Amino acid sequence: LIEAFKLMIYTRTTDQKAVSFQRQGRMYTYPLNFGQEAAQVGSAFAMDKEIDWLVPAFRELGTWLYKGATLQDIFKYYCGYEEASTFPKAKNYLPSAVPVASQITHAAGVGYALKYQKLPGAVFAYVGDGGTSEGDFHEGMNFMGVWKAPVVVICQNNQYAISVPRSRQTASKNLAIKALAYGMNGIQVDGNDFLAVYQAAASARQLAIEGRGPSFIEAVTYRRGAHTTSDDPSRYRTSEEEERWAQKDPIKRLRNYLLAKGLWNTADEALLIETYEQEIDAAFAEIEHLPYPLENVFKYHYQEMPEHLLRQKVEYEKYLNWKEKELQK
Ligand SMILES: Cc1ncc(C[n+]2csc(CCOP(=O)(O)OP(=O)(O)O)c2C)c(N)n1
């Protein structure tokens, strides 16, 4: 429990730091994880780091860290180094998937391959509530159901797909019920309760490795921050709603539980966060000045660079000069 709680705090500290790096113009974009730490770390803790496969979407920072992605690679990715999203230091780990729900078909394939080759372990795949409305989601779910692939699909229902609320996303009564149609095990859990998520994910993994088929877990949570650093949630939701969910914050809840058990000391928490912040700053400093590879985007799409790309390249070079000057200040 302490390890999990620490990872939740580490995840939140990294998240906050990443947002400030982006705001300072030192990182390009970033999807926020604030408020979803129990859904991520709770499910990750059910995973066998060595033999299980992680098939991520793009908003599972706590899971990524658990599975062995380094801060350096995570930061590199959000600084534009696409290759870093393969997380070369981690084992059995697919690259993050921004095309929404495309990863569910990959997860079905990896699960099927494990079964076909009689390899041990399970696949942990992540998707958002919005992702459940995509074609790839249905194809992947259908395939893993038919083939009883050892897959655990964790859906972080954070209530929004950018600005589209869950209520306008699907007429389905809930998301977990979707599993039924594919002959999969389906369960809805309080995604802000670390223990509930862990229990659901551990049971689902057990079913998977015993050959009893894939599972779909709807972890009901809330994205307390913006969709990404380019989003302004005040345009589509109320502060009353945000306040309601703040009361159910997953870190607050696990902290209260640990305090009640006499397992945690709040005085140590501030110190811990300070140590984490130093570690995170040091990791960012290691990668911040690497030569920026975005020019690949310009170079490799066409044999001869078309006019509009040339214009963008000039703008980009201006930006680089600006950034260089800012860094020297
Ligand atoms: C196929 C596809 N369509 C649209 C987008 C743009 N887009 C990025 S994230 C997102 C919303 C995803 O919502 P959800 O699945 O609920 O995950 P969340 O972002 O809330 O974690 C959209 C529409 C995309 N990346 N891929």
The ligand as an ORCA input file, in Angstrom:
! r2SCAN-3c Opt
* xyz 1 1
  C      -8.942      8.372    -34.047
  C      -8.774      9.680    -33.341
  N      -9.761     10.590    -33.392
  C      -9.628     11.765    -32.739
  C      -8.480     12.050    -32.047
  C      -8.333     13.356    -31.282
  N      -8.465     13.047    -29.844
  C      -7.386     12.899    -29.068
  S      -7.801     12.461    -27.518
  C      -9.434     12.477    -27.863
  C     -10.454     12.157    -26.817
  C     -10.254     10.832    -26.213
  O     -11.161     10.677    -25.161
  P     -11.128      9.405    -24.247
  O     -11.040      8.176    -25.073
  O     -12.274      9.519    -23.310
  O      -9.743      9.523    -23.474
  P      -9.192     10.703    -22.559
  O      -8.561     11.702    -23.472
  O     -10.343     11.279    -21.786
  O      -8.189     10.058    -21.675
  C      -9.645     12.815    -29.194
  C     -10.975     12.926    -29.828
  C      -7.457     11.069    -32.031
  N      -6.327     11.257    -31.364
  N      -7.632      9.893    -32.665
*
